[in-house]
């Protein structure tokens, strides 16, 4: 195999962004610097097709619409910023000694039904508050008490409703 058969620089020259002579079995720079000269194959990348891009765009649009339905009047870009902040949280960020004065602490409790409530009685988890600090959840209350109707009195089991006030 000659230098004309080698398509790219050796790994050492490519890593150092140096001009490679592409000589085999070793290029001149690797010989001069007493380095192992390895020619790794170029990774094969699948071409980005219009069909694949259209599929990804359609899926993204559906997900954005779903988020808009679940959280109306909420800016998706702000949600993404909140999610990015969560990725950067370290365990030591939750240390109680680091609490700054004046910041309310959210105390989460669980009732006998297994539902989670904060100290103000709203059904939201600490993770939800941390993930979406810009979303006003004070108007969203999960009603875990079934509505009493004549059907429920006659033995039909009522369903749990979600009530937005």
SULWOLIN-V993822 format. One record per helix or strand of 2 or more residues. SS is the DSSP state (~ for helix, > for strand). FROM is the first residue (numbers start at 1). TO is the last residue. If there is no record, write none. Layout:
ss = (SS:SS)
from = (FROM:FROM)
to = (TO:TO)
//
This chain:
ss = (~:~:~:~:~:~:>:>:~:>:~:>)
from = (11:28:50:76:91:96:108:116:126:140:150:161)
to = (16:32:70:87:94:98:110:118:131:143:153:164)
//
